[in-house]
């Protein structure tokens, strides 16, 4: 295996781990938002916006950051 192929393989695994983490954050945020829509309580809005929105935004930011900071 050449040195370039080894570097590409390492970069792909590093990037795929980061993308998987950001995808998990986005999915958890969407699940929290979906569950808060079913929950009929005044605190459901806080859960929707506070927890679900925060997880969703963190997943999006982490996704974009992992794309920008990926070693080339």
PyMOL commands that set and color helices and strands:
alter all, ss='L'
color gray80, all
select helices_A, chain A and resi 3-38+43-68
alter helices_A, ss='H'
color red, helices_A
deselect
rebuild
show_as cartoon
